[in-house]
Amino acid sequence: MIHAVVNRAPSGDIIGFEVSGHSGYAEAGKDIVCAAVSAIVQTAILGLTDVVGIEVVYDQRPGEARCSVPEGLPFDLREKANIVLETMLCGLRSIQEGYGTYIKVEERRLR
């Protein structure tokens, strides 16, 4: 199962996420759930870095991805980061709705 955890600041801003595991929906190379999750996560990273221009802390390995958004962003960049990350969360939740046996999406509000 894929486990996606989205971390929120007390303000409600998404400040990072972790995605780990394999869905087990199909064999490697034919797994549409893993492919969809990978595409959404990678697109979010590209949105943050290449479109919005934020230098995020990002680490990706087979079956694992982590991303942290830096603190203290100017309001306009923070707002754009929220749009990208909320869109990513919507995409992951949509996959969970159709393939809930293979992916779990969780939100954590940090203190």
Order of alpha helices (4+ residues) and beta strands (2+ residues): beta-beta-alpha-beta-beta-alpha-beta
